[in-house]
Amino acid sequence: MLKPRFVEKERFTVAGVAVAGQLGEFNYAEIWEKRYMAIDALLQPYRKNEGYCGITFNEGDHLVYLAGVAVEEVRDLPQGVEMREIPAAKYAVFDCVFNSLAEMMQEIYGQWFHACGLQPDNDAFSFEYYPPYSGEGEMQVEMYIPIKPKENASNKQGSSMKVIEAITNRRSIRKFKSDLISDEALRQILKAGSLAPSGKNRQPWKFYVVQGDKCAEMVAQMRSGINQREKEGMNVGSAKYTLKVMEQAPVTVFVFNPDGLPLSLVKSIDQHLSAVVDIQSIGAAIQNTLLAAEELGLGSLWICDVYYAYEELSTWLGEHSEMIAAISFGVADEHPVARKRKPFEEVVHWV
């Protein structure tokens, strides 16, 4: 079990070189050796100590890694230098060597937080502190992780009831008011969708958001398609009713599987539609179980690898219809680091 020391730090300022990117894309050695060292001399008059700080900030749909030093007030910022304010916080400090940083972070978030009765303080920033290095042996690093007390069981139960009640009270709405939906609410909804689990983390989705003046164009296209299918002899009664609902809604989001086949390549529209609707329904049911388990303090895993033993498992269970997935539930013994998500603008398109 890791045994950190605990410290409280007042607000401080870090100045250095900032590099934007995504998790896993940063070449930290190059940032420090080439980018930062080019401005190191400029910061010498302002330094508060001899060490260095590396801090990752989440800024919108990308990350920014700041390689720099703690500084006193800098009135005239040297060219090429950026500054960030680090708020006051309480930290758990873990000592390690540079080459074991990734493993240390996995252990901190995967095991230590689960067992210590604390949780990350997301209003503060974790950072690496590099003491002066002589050039001999392995480089030492101090990991500062902001912490706060874990929510108690009563708070957890209160939040779980909200989610379960939301699942229970959900209804299919076919009448909408004309009130608009704020962009912030839309982004929260779509962010939640993009955080859903997916097999091998493929994230097979793209969301196309239609609102405002584009709604009329959407309705026209929908009506044209319905009319054409009706001419071809298809029963389109339910589609006409759905079109009326779409005309009322201020926002409609189309969800695509970028890896799936377009409808023009399938043999039967009716067969394809039935299969897709069933899969969507099962996916929604699975997602509801995952959410309910999470809010009840349980861990879960959505599993599709059961397909590698499809016949064996089906025969053993005595069920010969289509198996879709399996889900394992239990009390979690870890708290894994969040997996990298695709950039928001890559999966959401504003029409």
MOGIVEN-V410791 format. One line per field, one symbol per residue. ss: DSSP state (h for helix, s for strand, l for the rest). phi: phi as a letter, one per 20 degrees, with the letter a starting at -180 (. if undefined). burial: b if it has 16 or more other ideal C-beta (glycine too) atoms within 10 Angstrom, else e. Layout:
# MOGIVEN-V410791
ss->???
phi->???
burial->???
This chain:
# MOGIVEN-V410791
ss->llllsssssllssssssssssllllllhhhhhhhhhlllhhhhhhhsllllssssssssllssssssssssllllllllllsssssllssssssssshhhhhhhhhhhhhhhhhhhlsssllllllsssslllllllllsssssssssslllhhhhhhhhhhhhhhhhhlllllllllllllhhhhhhhhhhhhllllhhhllllssssssllhhhhhhhhhhhhhhhhhhlllllhhhhhhhhhhhhllssssssllllllhhhlllhhhhhhhhhhhhhhhhhhhhhhhhhhhlllssssslhhhhhhhhhhhhhllllllllssssslllllllllllllhhhhsssl
phi->.fcfddcdcfgbddcrddcerdgnefeffffffdffffdgffegfdfebeeccccddecmebdcdddacfcfgdedfffndcccedffaeceddebdgfdgfffffffeecfffdencbfefedcfbeddfgdendmefecdeedfcbffgfffffffffffffffffegceecccfegfdfffffffffffffeffbgllflebcddedbmfffffffffffffffffffeneedgfffffgfffffffbcdeddefeeffgfeefcfffffffffffffffffffffffffffendebbecdffffcgfffffffmcdefedaccdcrffdbcffgffdfggffddcef
burial->eeebeeeebeeebbbbbbbeeeeeebeeeebbeebbeebbeebeebbeeeebbbbbeeeeeebbbbbbbbbeeeeeeeeebebbebeebbbbebebeeeebeebbebbbebbbbeeebebbeebbbbbbbeeeeeeeeeebbbbbbbeeeeeeeeeeeebeeeeeeeeeeeeeeeeeeeeeeeeebeeebeeebeeeeeeeebebbbbbbbeeebeebbeebeeebeeeeeeeeebeeeeeebeeeeebeebbeeeeeeeeeeeeeeeeeeeeeeeeeeeeeeeebebebbbbebeeebbebeeeeeeeeeeeeeeeeeeeebeeeeeeeeeeebeeeeebbeeeebbeee
